[in-house]
Each structure stands twice: as structure tokens, then as C-alpha cells.
Amino acid sequence: VQSAMVGKAVPQFALDAAVSERPGLATSDLADGTPHLLNIFASWCVPCAAEAPQLAALERQGAPIVAVAVRDRPEDLEAFFQRYGNPFSRIGKDDLSRVQFLIGSSGVPETFVIDGKGVIRHQHIGEIRPEDVPRLLERLKEARR
């Protein structure tokens, strides 16, 4: 489902850290002058595992990526990251899907391009496939303007 929030500022939120080795995520982290990819995911989500190599590729190419972990447990997230890697600089814990719904995400995985002012510029619904990587990098570049 297309988010009605595209073109609007990310709503105010502050999420605790989902895992001990990364800080949580808040609206202010998305309005720090740097465009970000915001990935909505879960360790129990099969397509989330399938997109892990593409997220790693995006990170290697300089994309700042943060995440919201939906209805997940720290031990399951840690096992997921052990297996698939962790490209996220921050991971917020969204046990009730509150932030997920606030930004207009209806499922996992979904990825949003957020500009440096905290405005949602693009929504990618579903898993990121290899052919989506250049497009997302371009959208991130456009968000710098």
C-alpha cells in the first residue's frame, strides 16, 4: 500500500534500541542534514532475509541505513544479524508497529528514502532486489538536493 506520508515529514517518535550493539532511532536522527534509507524489517520475515545482500551492497556504496525492527526480540535479531550481516547504524524497537503505521508502512520489508530535513521522499514496497539498488542510490542522491 502506497504511503500517504511520501512528501511529508516523518512523524515524531523515539524508539529504544532493538539490540545492544546499536542505538535506537528517533525522528531527530532522520533530520540531521544527511539523507537516509529507513528500512522497516523483522527477523521473522523471509523477504527481509532475501534483501540482506542488497542492503549490504547499499551500505558498501555509502548509503546511510537505519532501521525499525517490527515486533521482534533482541535474541532473534542478533541471530538474524549473525547470519545475514547488519548494515544498520541505528535500529529502533517497534513492538506494537506504532512507528511502522505512523509512516504509512503496511508490511515488511519496506524502505523509505528520507531527506536530510526528515521528509519522506520515496517508498520502496517489498524486498529490495539487485536491480533496485541503483534506483535507490539515485533516489538517495536526489534527496541530497
C-alpha positions in Angstrom: 0.0 0.0 0.0 1.4 3.4 -1.0 2.1 5.6 2.0 0.2 8.9 2.2 3.3 10.2 4.1 5.5 10.5 1.0 6.3 14.2 0.6 5.7 14.8 4.3 7.9 15.0 7.4 8.5 11.8 9.4 6.1 12.0 12.4 7.7 12.5 15.8 8.8 9.3 17.5 11.6 7.9 19.7 12.3 4.2 19.8 14.5 2.4 22.2 17.4 0.3 20.8 16.3 -3.1 19.4 19.7 -4.6 20.1 22.5 -3.7 22.5 25.2 -3.0 19.8 23.3 -0.3 18.0 21.5 2.8 19.3 17.7 3.3 19.0 16.1 5.6 16.4 14.2 8.9 16.7 12.8 11.5 14.4 15.7 13.8 15.1 18.2 11.1 13.7 16.4 11.4 10.4 16.6 15.2 10.2 20.3 15.6 10.8 21.2 17.0 7.4 22.0 13.6 5.9 19.6 11.6 3.7 19.0 8.1 4.9 17.4 4.9 3.9 14.9 3.8 6.5 14.3 0.0 6.4 11.2 -1.5 8.1 12.1 -5.2 8.8 11.8 -8.1 11.1 14.0 -11.2 11.7 11.0 -13.4 11.2 10.4 -12.0 7.7 11.6 -14.3 4.9 11.8 -11.4 2.3 13.8 -9.4 4.8 16.5 -12.1 4.7 16.3 -12.2 0.9 17.1 -8.5 0.7 20.0 -8.6 3.1 22.7 -8.8 0.3 21.2 -5.7 -1.4 21.2 -3.8 1.9 24.9 -4.7 2.3 25.6 -3.5 -1.2 23.8 -0.2 -0.5 25.9 0.2 2.7 29.1 -0.6 0.8 28.2 2.1 -1.7 27.9 4.7 1.1 24.2 4.7 1.8 23.4 5.6 5.4 20.8 3.0 6.5 18.8 3.0 9.7 16.0 0.5 10.7 12.8 -0.1 12.6 12.5 -3.7 13.8 8.9 -4.6 14.0 7.5 -7.0 16.6 10.9 -8.7 17.2 13.1 -9.9 20.0 16.7 -8.9 20.6 17.9 -12.6 20.6 16.2 -13.2 17.2 17.6 -10.0 15.8 21.1 -10.9 16.9 20.8 -14.3 15.3 19.5 -12.7 12.1 22.5 -10.3 12.0 24.9 -13.1 12.7 23.6 -14.9 9.7 22.9 -12.0 7.2 25.0 -9.1 8.5 24.0 -5.8 9.9 24.1 -2.7 7.6 22.1 -0.5 10.1 23.7 2.3 12.1 20.6 2.6 14.3 17.8 0.2 15.0 14.6 1.2 16.8 12.4 -1.4 18.5 8.8 -1.1 17.4 7.0 -3.8 19.3 3.5 -2.5 18.6 4.1 -1.4 15.0 3.3 2.2 16.0 6.1 3.9 14.1 5.6 1.5 11.2 2.0 2.6 10.8 2.8 6.3 11.5 5.0 6.5 8.4 2.5 4.5 6.3 4.2 1.2 6.1 1.8 -1.7 5.8 4.2 -4.6 5.8 7.8 -5.8 6.0 10.1 -5.2 4.3 9.7 -1.6 3.2 12.3 1.0 2.6 11.9 4.8 2.7 14.2 7.5 1.4 14.3 10.3 3.9 15.9 13.6 3.0 18.3 15.5 5.4 15.3 17.5 6.7 13.4 14.4 7.7 10.9 14.4 4.8 9.9 11.1 3.2 10.9 11.3 -0.4 10.3 7.8 -1.7 8.8 4.5 -0.6 10.0 1.1 -1.9 7.5 -1.6 -1.1 8.7 -5.1 -0.6 12.1 -6.6 -0.7 15.0 -4.8 -2.4 16.2 -6.8 -5.4 19.6 -6.4 -7.1 18.0 -4.3 -9.9 16.6 -1.9 -7.2 20.0 -1.0 -5.8 20.9 1.6 -8.5 17.4 3.2 -8.3 17.6 3.5 -4.5 21.1 5.1 -4.7 19.7 7.5 -7.3 16.7 8.4 -5.0 19.1 8.9 -2.1 21.3 11.2 -4.3 18.1 13.2 -5.3 17.3 13.6 -1.6 20.5 15.5 -1.1 19.3 18.3 -3.4 
